[in-house]
Amino acid sequence: MDDKKATSKTRLAIMEAAGKIFAEEGYPKATVRDICRQADANVAAVNYHFGDKKGLYLAVLKHYQGIAFQTYPPDLGIKETQMPEEKLQAFIRSFLLRIMDDGRPTWFGKLLAREFTEPTWAFDILVEDMIRPSFQIITGIVGAIMGKGKRDRKVLLSAMSIVGQCLYFRHSYPVITRLFPGEFFGPKQIEELTEHITRISLHGLLQDKSAKHQQVKICKK
């Protein structure tokens, strides 16, 4: 193996180990020494490839975000011409898969979940580079369903509620498994959650739209 391939292999091994350890332990508890031990790499390799622990963490966030969104894109194959209700279901399914599915693509979801509950110095970067673009997608979908602009207050609150429903099942998993022993979230259960959250959300969004139309009719009379 030539030097270039060896260097690339070492960098990837560090990223793999760091993704797993940061996701399981969180940024404060994870150590460069433990990461390098698992990657079978020299501690100096982190400084060479990433600068320091902060540089490694940021690289890991961006790397696994790319994997997560490539594996589970927000539209999941939904065409731009399809109904906003279909886009909502695709968004919810994709979001749930990113934060709850097992394996490498979901390390980003676990890292993101940790940042929500234990924010680090990287949180503002996450919000601007990764969270805000996704939130703009969901507000656009919700606005189209409600017949309002994406910056309308009700649209923003509704979009937050939809995201909150998804995050509940991720953050409350330890509680759920104690309340209902044997409960887990595999592909079948994630699809069930997708349909449930979509149905509940659409009911509220369309009810709000219907109430608005009723008010217009009353005013006209």
N, C-alpha and C positions, 0 to 999 in steps of 0.2 A: 504493500500500500504506500503510495507516495505521500509527501508531507501535507499537501493540500487536502487530500481525502481524509487523512488522519485527523487534521485540524477540524474539518467539517464534521467528522464522526464524533469527536470529543464535544464539540459545541452542541450537537443534537442530543448526545447522552446527558449533558448537563441540563438542557431544556426539559428533557423527559423527566429526569429526577426532580428538578425544581418544580415542574408542574404538579407532580404528585404530592410532594412534601408541602408546598405552599397551600395546595387545596386542602390537605388533611390537617396541617398544623397551624396555618395562618402565617402571615408575614412576620409578626414579631417573634414567634417561637421558632420558626425555621432558621437553621444556621447554614452558612456556606459550607462548613466542614461536613455536616450531615449530607448535604446535597452532593458534594464531591465524592464522599464515601460511597453513596449509592450509585453514582455515575462512574465510579472507578476512575476518577480524574484527580489531578493535582489541584489543590486550592488556588494556586496561581493562575490556573486556566480560567477561573471566573473573572479575574482582573484583566486578563488578556482579551477575552471575548466580550465581556459586558461592562467592564470598568469597576463595578462593585456590586454589592447586594441589591441596591436600588435599581441599577441598570439591568440586572438579571431579572428582577421582579417585573419591571416594565416590559422587558422583552418577552417574558413568559405570558403576560396578560395579552399582548398584541398577537403573539404566535397562536395561542389557543383560542383567542377570539376569531382569528382567521379560520381555524379548523372548525370551530363551532358553527360559524355562519356559512361556511362552505358545505358542511354536512347538513345543517338545518337552516337554510335561508328563510327570512321572514315570510316570503310568499309561498314557499314550498311548491313552486311550479304553477301557482295560480296566475292566470293571465290578467293583464291590466284591464281588459274589457269585461271581466267577470264581475258579478254583483258584489257590493261591499260586504254583504253578509257572509259570502264565501271567503272573502279576504280576511274577515275577522276570525273566522274559524281556522284558517291557515296560519294566521299570526299567532293565535293562542296555542295551537298544536306545536308550532315551531319553537315558541318560547318555552313551553313545558318540556319539550325534548331537550332543549339546550341546558336547562337547569336541573333536570331530573333523571335523564337517561344515564346509563352506566358507560364507563369507558373514557378514553382520551378526549373525545369531542366535548364532554361535559365538564372537564376540569375548569373550563372558563366559567361555566355556570356556578360551580362551587366556589371559585375564587370571587365571582361577582356577589354571591350570597354572603360571603364573609365580609366583603367591603361594605355591604348594606348594614350589617350588624356591628362590625368592628372596623370602621373607616381608617385607612392609612393615608400617608402623604399622597398616594396615587389616586385617591378617590375623585378629586376634581378633574384629573386627566381622564378618568373613566367616564365621568358624566359628560364631558364635552366631546370626546372622541368616539365613545361607544354607546352610551345610554341615550343621549339626546337624539341622535339619528333614528334610533329604534322608536323612541317616544313620538317623534314626528310622524312616523309611519302609522302608529296606532291612532294618533289624534286625527290624521287624515281619513282613516277608515271610519272612525266613530263619527266624525263630522259629516261624512257622506251619508251615513245611516240616519243621523238625526236631522239632516238638512240644515246644518249650521256650519259656520267657519271653524277651522281647526283651533283657533285661538279663543273661541267662545268659552266662557267659564264652565258651563255645563258639560261641554265636550271634554275639557281638561279634567274635570272631576270624574267623569265617566271613564275616561282612559286610565286614570290613576286607579280607579276601582277594579277595572279589568286586570291590570297588571298586579294589583294587590291580591286578587283571588288566586292568581297563578303562584305568586310568591308564598302565600299562606301554606300551600301544600309542601313547598320546599323547606321553609323555616320550621314548620310545625310537625315535620315527619317524626321526630322522637316522641312527641306527645301522641300523635295519631297511632303509632305502633304500640303504645302502652294502653291507649283506650281500646284499641281493636287489635289484639295480638294476632300476628300472622298477616296483617295488612302490609302490602308492599306496592310499589308503583313500577310495574313492568310495562311493556308496550300496550297490552290490552287495557290496563288501568289508566295509562296516560291518554289513550283514545277516549276512554270513558270520561275522564276529567275534561278533555277538550270539548266533548259534546255538552257536558253539564255546564261548564263555564260559559260556553257560547250561547246556550239556550237561556240561561239566567240573565246574561248580559243583554242579549237581543230583546228579551221581554221588557227590561227596564228602558232601553234606548227607544224602542218603538212605542212604548207607553207614553214616554215623554213627548215624542213627536205627535202622537195622537191627541194628547192633552192640549198641545199647542194649537192644533187644527180646530179642536172643539172651541177653544177660546176665541179664535178668529171668527168662527161661525156665529158665536154668541154676540160678538162685537158688531158684526154686520147686521144682525137682527135689530 
